[in-house]
């Protein structure tokens, strides 16, 4: 198994086929995917195939929003993805001196909620009707002491 990590490109998100409700089927998925180029972001390939993308979109100095897209095709690489994204996110948070990083997730996205909690994000609030399809989201955040 050959694993490659490179800088994220908009086209990577278009290759993936995420199953999460409200992600790829939203009308402005392409706009969202392009916006993710504005900040540190990575793509993971396994044997030359894009399997995941993640990064932090910067709001302003010290604050941003974490995001990820993970293919549901092959979950055998999930542990490796989780570990690698964790290392990358921690590096970016430290190097860019983030004080606040948030992530918004569909309230029914159990896998995403588990990932957020694994990375040290704490639930802050429920956001009614927040997502593009009108569904509810949960806001998780990490407050980082520098």
N, C-alpha and C positions, 0 to 999 in steps of 0.2 A: 504494500500500500504506500503510494507516494503522496505526501501531504505538502501542499504549497500554500503559503499565505502571502497575499499581495495587496496593494492598495485597492480600495473599492472603486468601481466604475459603475455608472448608471446602468450599463448594459448587463452587468452581473445580476441585478435585481430583476431584469426582464427575463433572464434565463430560468430563474427559480420558479417553482410552482407551489407557493405556500398555500396550505389548506385553511389557515386561520380565517374565520369569518371576518370580513371587514378589512382585509389586507389587500390581496391582489384584485378582488372583485370591486373595490371602490373605484368610482369614476376618475379620480385624480391620482391613481396609483403611480403613473409615470411622473407626475409633478412631484409627488412625495419621494419617489426614488431618486430624482434629480437633486432635490433639496439635500439628500443625504450625502452628496458629494461635498457639502459645505461643513467640513469638520473632519476630524480624524476618523477613518473608517477602513475596514479590512474585508477581504474576501478570502474564504477558505475553499481550496480545491482539493479533491481527493481523486487521484489517478486522472488528473486533468479535467474533472467535472466540478463545476461550481456547486457546493452543497450548502453554503451559508455566507451571509454578509452581516456585519454589525459595526456600530460606531457610536459616536456621540456628536449630535448636531449642536453647535455652539449658539446659545442665545446672546450672550455677552460675556465679557471676561469673568471667568469663575463660575458660570452657570451654563448648563446644557441639558439635552435630552438624549438618553440612550435609546437605541433602536436595534432591531435585529430582524433578519428574515432567514428562516431555516427551512430547507427543503424537507418535506415529509417522505420523500422517496425511500430513503434508507436511514433508519434510525440507529443502525449499528455504530455510527460515528458520533452519536449524540454526546457521549461522555467526553470524547476528545474535543468536540466543539466547545462544550461547556468549559473545560479546563483552559483551552486556548483563548477563548473570549475573555475569560476571567483575568488571565495574565495581561492581555492587551488593554482591557478596560482599566485595570489597576495602574498600569504604566502610564496611560494617557491621563488619568485623573491626577496622578502624582506630578508628571512632567508639565502639565498645563495648569496646575494649581487650581483645579476645580474646587469650589466650596459647596456646590449644589448640583446634583445630577438627578434627573427625574426620568420616569418612564410611565407611559399611560398604556394600559392593557384592557382589552375587552374583559368585562367582569367574569365571563365564562371561560376564559383562556387559562385553564389550570396549569398547563405546561409553562406558559409565560410567567404566571404568578410564581411558580416554583423557581424558575430561573432568576427572577428579580430578587426573591428572598435569598436564594443561594449567593447572590452577589452583594448581599447586605442592604438591599433596598427595603424600606419600611413603608407600610401602607399609610397614606396621608388622608385620602378622601375618596368618595364615590362621585363621579361626574355624570349626571343624568343627561342622556341624549348627546354625549360628546362626540362619539365616533361618526365618521362620514355617513354611515347608514342609519344614524339616529340611535344606535344602541348605547348602553351605558358602559362606562369605563371606570377603572380604578387607577388612581394616581399613586405611584410609589416613588420614594425619593431617598437619596443618601445625602446627608449633611456631613461634609468633610471638614474636620478641624485641621487647619494648616499650622 
